[in-house]
Amino acid sequence: MPNQNECNELRLPLPDNGQVPIISGQNDEYFIALENALQVKIILRGEELLLSGAAESIERAASVLQYLLSLAAKGVEITQNTINYALQIEAKDYQKAADYLAETVCVTPKGKKIKAKTIGQRLYLSAIESHDLTFAIGPAGTGKTYLAVAMAVAALKKRQVSRIILARPAVEAGEKLGFLPGDLQDKVNPYLRPVYDGLNDVLGPDAAQKYMERGIIEVVPLAYMRGRTLDDAFIILDEAQNTTSQQMKMFLTRLGIGSKSVITGDITQIDLPRGETCGLIEAERRLRDIPEIAFCYLSKVDVVRHPLVQKIIEAYEKKWI
C-alpha cells in the first residue's frame, strides 16, 4: 500500500499561459493559498504547472486549478472568494459551477458584470426566473438581496415588469431610533439603506434616483404596502425574518397579475419582540408544499463577502462553551 505522505509529482499542461496571472493572483497569492490548504507545491515550468505532494492532495489541487482555468477562459473574475469556494465544493461540481458562474444577470453602468458566484446563487437566480414567488433563506453575505435587486432591474430593462417595489420591515435591531429628528420617512430611511445601496450599485446613483423620482422604483417600509394590489411589478421583501405572521400574510396577498415577488431573510437574525411569531418561519411551514412557490436555501458556502464573514458565521453556529 503506497504511503499517503509520499511526495508525488503531476504535470498540468496549460492551454493558455496568459491565464496564469489570472489564476495565480497578485504575487501568487492564490497559488500560496492552495498550497497551504492542500499541502502541495505549485511551480510554473514553461507551458505547464508542476504539482508535488501527496497523491490525493495533488489530484485535488489539479482539479481546483483546472476549474480556475475554465473560469478564466469564460471571462469569470477570479478572487480570493473564488479560491475559498473551490476548496469547499466537491470536484464533481466543478464543471457545473464553471458553467453557472459564467452566466451574466446584468451589467452595471460601470461595466461590472453581475453573476452568480456559487452554485447555490445560480440555483436561486434560476428559481426567480421560473417562479412568480421565491423565498431565499440564508445567512448574511450570501447575496440574497443584491441578486434579487439585479434580477428586478434586469426584468425592468427587458420590460417584463413596469416597476420595482422594495420593502423592508422597520424593526429596531436592538437600537432605539425613535428619538432621531425628522418625519417618519427620515426615521425609517436607516432601515432601507441596504436596499438603496444595492440599487445604486446595479443601476448607478443617477439612474436609481431618476427611477425613484418617476415612481418606477419605490423603496418603502413594509407598513406602506397595506391595502395595495401590485400588478406588473417586481416586488422584493428584504429582512423578512423580522415580519410578524400578520405582516407576512399581508405582503403575500399584495401579489397582482403579471407580478413577481422575492422574499429574503436570515432566520438566525430575528429582531422581533420576544413571543412574536416570525412570519418567514411560518410562511415556510405553511407554503412549502405549493409547487408554484420556490424555497432556496443558501449557506455559509455561498457567502461572498470578506472571507472572515464565513468564519464568523461558523463560530456563531458552534455551541457556546
N, C-alpha and C positions, 0 to 999 in steps of 0.2 A: 504494500500500500504506500503510495507516494506521500512524502512529508508535506503537509499543507503550508509550512513555513518556508519550504524550499524556494529559492529565487528562480523564477522563470522569466522568459522574455517573449514578447509578442510584438510583431511589426504591423502597424496600421497604416496602409497606403493613404495618401492624401489626394483626393480628386482635384483639389484646387489649393495651392499654397497660400493664396490670398485670403483664405478663410482662417488661417492660423491666428492672426492678431485678433480676430473677432471672438474666437472660442477660447483663446488663452487669457484675454483680458489685459488690462494695463499692468506692465511689469510681471506678466504671467500669473496674476492673482488668481485666476480661475483654475489654472493648472495646479497651483500650490494648494488651493482648497481641495481639489480632487485628490491630490497626493496625500494630504493629511487625513482626509476622510476615509480613503480606501487603502492607505498604507502601500502605495505604489510609487514608482518613479516614472515621470514622463519627460522624454527628451526628443526634441525636434532634430531629425537627422536627414537632411536632403528633402526628399519628397515623401517622407513617412515619419510617423511618430513611433518611437521605441518605448514600449512599456515594460517595466520589470517589477517583479514582486511575486507574491503567492499566486498560484494558478487561478483560484476563484476571484481574487482581487483584480488581477489584470483583465480577466474576462469582463468583469463588471465595469471597469474603467473604460475598456474598449467600447462597450455598449453605450456608456454615457457619452463618450467622445463622438461616436457615430451619430448619436441623437443630436448633439450640438452642431455637428457638421450639416446634418439635414436641416436644422432650423436656420443656420446661416445661409444655406443655399436657397431657402424660401424667403429670405429677407427679414427673418424674425430677429428682433434685437435680443442680444444675449446680455443678461445682467447677473448679479450675484444671486438674485432670487431664482433665476433660471437654473443655476447650478444646484441650489438647495433643493429645488423641486425635482430635478433629475435624480438626485440621490435618494429621494423618498418614494418614488413610484417604481413599479416593477418593470423589468426590461421588456416584458411582453407588451407594455403600454406605450413604449417609446414612439412607435410608428403612428399610433392613434394620436398621441399628443402632438407630434410634429405636424400632422395634417390639420388638427383642430386649431393649433396656435397660429397657423398661417392665415386664417380667415380674418378679414378686417370688418369690424362693425361699422365704423365711420372714421372720417379724417377730420381733425381739428383745424381751425384756421391757420395754426402754426405748422401744419403738415404732419402732425403726430398721428400715427395710425393706432386707433383703439382696437385692441384684440383681446381675446381671452388669453390668460397666462397659465391656466391649468385646465385639465380635462373637466374638472368639476364646474369651472366657469363656463366652458363651452357648452356643457350639457344644460346649464342654467339658461344661456342665451337661446339654445335650441328650444327649450321649454317655452320661453317667452314668444318665440316665433310661431309655435304651433298651438298655443293655448290662449284663450281670452283672459284667463285668471291664473296667475302664477304666484306661489309663495316661495320666498328664498329665506331659509333659516340657517344661520351660521355665525361664527364669531367675528369680531372686529377685524378689518383689514382684508376681507375676502372679496371685496369689490361688489357687494350686493347692490348698494345704491348707485354707485358710479356706473356700473354696466347697465342698470335699468334706465338711468338718465341717457346713456349713449344710445340705447335701443329706442327710447322715446324720441330723441332728436332725429335718429335715422328714419323712423316712421313718419315724422312730421315732414322731413325733407322729401320723402317719397310720396307725400300726400296721401298716406294711408290713414292718417288722422288729421284733424284740423286744429287741434290744440293739445297742450300738455298741462296736466294738473299735478302738482307735487304737494303732498300733505304730510304733516308730522304732528303727533300729539305733543302738546306743550306741557310736559311733565318735568318737574324740577328734579334733577339728578343729585339730590342731597344738598342743594343750594337754594336759597330763597331769593328770587329775583323781583318780588313784588314791590320792593322799595325803590327800584330803579325809576328814574324820571321818564316822562313821555306817555303817549297814549298806548292803547292795547297793542297796536301793531309794533310799536317800539319795544314793548316788553317781550313779545313773542319772537322777534327777529333773531335773538341769540339762539333759539332752538332751531331755527330754519337755516342758520349759517352754512352747515354742511351741504345742504341742498343747493344753495346759491353757489358754493364753491365748485360743485360738480358741473352745474350749468355753465359757469364762467369758463371752466377748463374745456368742456366739449364744444361750446358754441363761440367762445370768446366773449369778454365782458360787454362790448358794444352791442353785438347781436343779441345777447341774452337780455340786455336792458331794453332794446328795441322791441323784442318779442313780448316782454312783460308789459311795457307801456301800451302795446296794442291789444293786450288781453289774450294773446295767443298762448302765452305761458303764464300760469298762475302758481305762486308758491304761497300756500295758506296753512294756518293751523287747522288741525283736524276738525275742530268745532265748527269751522266755517262751511263744512261740507253738508251739514244737516239740511234736509229739505230740498237738495238739488238732485236732478237727474242728468247724468252726463253722457250725451250721445257723441259719437265720432271723436272720442278723446283717448289719450293715453294717460292713465291715472296711476300715480305711484304713491303708496303709503310707506313712509320710512319710519324706522324705530317702532315697528308695530307691536313689539313686546310691551310697550307702555300704553297700549289701548286697553280699555276695560271691555268686558263682554258686550255691553250695550253699544259702545263706540265702534267695535269691530263689525257688529251686525249692521249698524247704521252705514258704515263705509261700504260694506259689501253690497248693500242694496242700492247704492248710487249708480252702479254699472248700467249704462244705457246701450242702445243699439249702435253697433259699429265701434264699440269701445274695447279697450284692452287695459287690464289692470295688473300691476305688480306690487306685491306686499313683501316688505323686507323686515327682518328683525333678528335679534340675538337673545335667545331665551335665557342666557346666562347673565344678562344685564338688565333685569327688570327693576324699574324705579317706582312702580305703583305702590300706593299705601298698603300697609300690612292688611291682609284679609281680602284684598280686592282680587277678583278673578282676572287672570291675564287673557285678553281677547285673542291673542295669537295662539296660545296653547289650546284654548277651547276651540278655535276655528280649525286647527289641525286635527283635533279629535273628531269634530263633527263632519268635516268636509273631505277627509282623506279618501273616502271610497267613491267620490264623484269623479268619473274618468275625465271629464272636461276640465278639471282643475289640476294643475301640476304643483307638486311639492318638491322643491330642490333643497338638498341638504349639503351645505358647504362645511368644510372642516379646517383644522389648523394647517393641513396640507395645501389648502387653497389661499392661504394668507400671502398677499403680495406687497405688503408694506416692508418696513425695515426688518431684516432677518431676526432682530431681537424680539419683535412682536410675537412671533411663533413660539419662542422660548418662554416669553411671559405667559402666554395662554397655557402652555404645558405646565408651568409652575402653579398656576391657579387651578388647574384641573386636578392636581395632586391633593390628597388628604392632608389637612393641616395637622402637624405633629406637635 
